[in-house]
C-alpha cells in the first residue's frame, strides 16, 4: 500500500493536473502512464544493456545514435528522460510533443502488435509547458522516493494507487489485485519456460507481468540462453484480453516495460462468441469481474451449455475450462459465493470442476485482502483440466493473514500465511496427517459430493473447543455485590461534594 510521503506526492500530482485543466481521471492516468513509460524506457534500456554485457550477448539500444521521427533523423540521446528532463520547460515540451511521443507511438515495428494497436489512438493531452514541467519534476521526486523504499512491489503499488483514483471518481471501478496475492498465485503455479499463459480479464496485465518476472528469476538461463524459448517468451507466451482500451494500453506498455516485446493483448469480450479460444492455454491466472450480470444473448452459447447463468464469476469459470488445453492448469480468484452458492448454476460449475476435472486446492482468503477498494470475501481455486475427472481429495487452506492489516489502512504486519501456503502446496505429501482444526487439511472427494459440492472451508473445518472453568456462582454473586457497594459509596461521596 502507498502511504506517507509517497502517497502525498501522488496526490499532489493529481492536484497539479486538476489545476492545469486536466480533470478527467482516465485522461490523467493515461498521461501519467505515458510519462512513466517514457521514464522506464530509459531505465530499462540501461538495464538491458548491462544484462547483455554480463551475459555476453549483443544489444542494440532503442536510443540509437540516429532515430527517425517521421521524415526527420534526430539524435536518439535527446529522447531519453535523463537528458530532456533538465531542459527548460518550453524546450522539453517541444521535444516530448514533437519527438518523444511520436517515437513511443511508433516504437514497435510490427503494426499488428498489442503495443502498436493500442498506441495508435494515444494522444498527448498535457496542454502547457508549465504543467508538463511541474509533472516531470513531481515524477522525478516520486521515482526518487520509490528507490529509497527499496521494495520490489513498490511500482505495482504506485499503479494500484493510481487506479484507485479512477475507482474513487466513480469511473469504471477498476482496481488491481494486490501484487503480493498475484505473486503468491504465480509461485503456487510455478510456470515453466514452455507455458502459454492467459488472463481473460487482464486489466493492466498484472498477472502476466508477474509471471514474466518470475520466469526471469527462476528460469533465466533456460529461457534466455535458448533462442527458441526466448522467442516464445517474447512473442507467444503471454495472452491477455479486456474490454477497456485504456487498461489494454497501460497493460501493453506495462508488459513492454518489463521486457516482453510482443505480448498478445487484445480487445475482446471474453464471454461472448467473439472469443474462439478452445483447448489453447497451458496456464490461466486471473481475477475476473465478480459483480457483473449479463444478458443471455451476449454470452457464448458454449458457456451457457456448461453453466446457464447471468453471473460473470460463474461464466468465467466455464470459459477457463474451455480455454485450457487438457493438462492445463488454472489459479483463479472467486468470490465466496461461488464456493457455497446453492443455485443450480453454482452447483453445476462446481460439479464440473470436481467430477470432470481435477480440483487441487481451495484457499480461503480473509475479506480485507482487497481493501480499501472492495470488502468482499474471496477464495482461490486451483484446478487442472482433464476432461475425465481426477479429483481424489482437495487441499483446503484457511488464510488468516497476508502480511497486512485487514482494515482500510492495510499497514504491514508480521503475521503472514503466504510463505506457509506456498511451502505446503509444494509439499502436499506432508499434508496427509493434518487435522481439520489446523489451517490446512485434505477433504476427500466423496465428502464434498455428499455436501452438494460445497467448497467453503467452514463446511469442513473443525473448531477445537477448550473447556473454561468459571468461579462458583456464589463467588461471582459476592463479587458483584461488592462492586455494587463500592459504586453506592462512590455516589454518596459525590453527593456530599455537591452539597
Secondary structure, DSSP 8 states (H G I E B T S, - for coil): ---HHHHHHHHHHHHHHHHTT---HHHHHHHHHHHHHHHHHHHHHHHHHHHHHHHT-----SS-SEEEETTEEEEGGGGSHHHHTTS-HHHHHHHIIIIIHHHHHT--S-TTSHHHHHHTT-------HHHHHHHHHHHHHHHHHHHHHT-TTHHHHHHHHHHHHHHHTTSTT-----HHHHHHHHHHH---TT--EEETT-TTTHHHHHHHHHHHHHSHHHHHT-HHHHHHHHHTSEEEEES-HHHHHHHHHHHHHTT-TT-EEEE--TTSTT----S-EEEEEE---SS-B--GGGS-HHHHHH---SBHHHHHHHHHHHHEEEEEEEEEEEEHHHHH--SHHHHHHHHHHHHHSEEEEEEEE-GGGGTTT----EEEEEEE--SS----EEEEEE---EEE-SSTT--EEEEE-HHHHHHHHTTGGGGTT--TTSSEEEEEHHHHHHTTT---GGGT------------HHHHHHHHHHHHHHHHHHHHHHHHHH-
